[in-house]
Amino acid sequence: MAKSQFVYALLVSGALAAGASVTAHGQSYPTRPIELVSPTSAGSGTDIYARALAEITQREKLLPQPFIVQNRTGGGSLVAYNYFQTKRGDPYVMLAATGTIAIMAARPDVNIGLENYTPLALFAVDPQAIMVGADTPYKTLRDLAEAARKQPDTIIGAITNPLGTGRMVIHMLEKLVPGAKFKYVTFKGGGEAVLSVAGGHTHFTTENLSEGLALLEAKKLRTLAITSLKRMPQLPDLPTAIEAGYKIDAGTIRGFAFPAGVPKETAVMMENVLERAHKTQTWKDHARKYYYEDRYLGSAEYSKFLVQRVQDYREFFADIAAFPKPAP
């Protein structure tokens, strides 16, 4: 058994199983507000879903104390994750966990491993979308892939992070289409990336679908495919990459985690609160509005999901030689 799998087998066993009893400590918790850490800035996708949870739990009276969202930005989310590591055992700090939780664990230069967290629940995946300018000749994902195969290094993608999920989608597409080779340029945010495509400065983007909604509605962009497991109810005519013949399941994680070492009964109680929040109509409306793939996983399944995501990123980093081994 791999080290990360062993860690998570321990983590989710025993008292974290559904139905574990809540002790008197758990029943009196929380007695003060809970800090909900967003590793990104106010108004970002992560900040928006963190605040959605805070609003739901307060509106539905799911907890006697509120969540207070704190944006801890900087260092490509390192500031937030380093801060979170210092809170071991503290049930008054919770993380709005994005895909960065897996990226950090996979990066050998950072290695903030999964053992630093108590995963509580995955609420959704914000899928990546392969979007092109409305005037480009690419009508399907196959059209784009074939163009990159016939003319390697001439089709330019717009992304936000050379180690992020958008870049990984490009790499996965290259692996699935022998001979295909894309170029890419990076931007500070998804908004800038989609604007570059709409303006004809780049050919396509693989950032989150939600980043391009305004431009899609204005018919400045066209979506070729999304990277969800199945079609989205909001966009029933939009095919998935899998349907198009490319097995790509990717997207930004929308989940929550406690630090490691939080009392097990408290983690079970919070997992139950989160499950109730996810079942509310308010969350369903939020997920639909922001075009999430609504994919709920409780603590045990979420832990397994994260282990697999870390493995996916490690393979991706190895493939692109993102972190060359130092010379002997």
C-alpha positions, 0 to 999 in steps of 0.5 A: 500500500502506498504511503498516501493510501495508508495515511488515508486508510487510517484517517477515514477508519473508525470514528469517521465512519458514518453514524459515529456518535457525537460526544458532549464535546461535539454537541457543544461545538462550536462555541465561537465563529469558525474561520473558513480559509479561502486560498484565493482573493475575494470574488474568485471562484473559491471565495464565491463557493466558500461564502455560499457555504457560510451563507447557507449554514447561517440561513438554514441554522445548521450551526450555532456559530457562523463561518467567517471567510478569510482570504489568505492569498499569495505565493500561488496559494502557499500562504494559505496552505502553510498557514493551515498546516500550523492549525493542526487539531484546531476545529475552528479553522476549515479550508475551502479546498480547491485542486491546489490541495492535490497539487501541493501534495504532488509537488516535490518542491513543496510537499504539503502532503495529504496527511495535513488534512482531515477531508470532510466533503467534496461538494462539486467539481468546476469543470474545465472547458475547451473554449475557442473564439466564435470565429475560429474554424474549430467546430469540435474538439476533434477539429482542434486536436487534429489541427495540433497534430497536423501543425504542431506548436502552432495552436496556442492555448491560454491558461493561468498556471503552467502546473494547473488543471488547465495545463494538465488538460492540454497535456492529456489531449496531447497524450491522447492524440499522437503527434499533437503538440500545443503551445500555451501562454499564461495569464494572471487569471481566468478572466484574462485568459478567456478575453485573449481567446475572444480577442483572437490573441490565442486560439483556445483556453482550457480554463473553468467553464464558469470563467467564460460564461459572459463571453459565451453568452455574448457569443464571443466564445464557443465551447467545444467540450467540457471535462465533466463525467457527464453532460451538464443539465444547464447545457444539455447540448454541450458534449463532454470530452469523453463523448468526443472520444477523449477520456479526460475527467478534470476540473477544479475541486470544490470541497472542505477540510479540517486540519489533521488532528481534529477530534474525530467526533467533531469531524463527523459532526461537521461532515454531517452539517456539510451533507445537510448544506449540500442537500439544500435548494440554495446550494443546488441553485448555486451549483447550477448558476456557476455551472458546477458538476454537482458531485458530492462525496463524504469524507471516506470517498473524498479522501480516496478521490484526493489520493487519486488526484495527487497521483494524477498530478504526480504523473503529469509533473513527471511527464512534463519534467516540471521538477527535474531531479538535481544532478548527482 
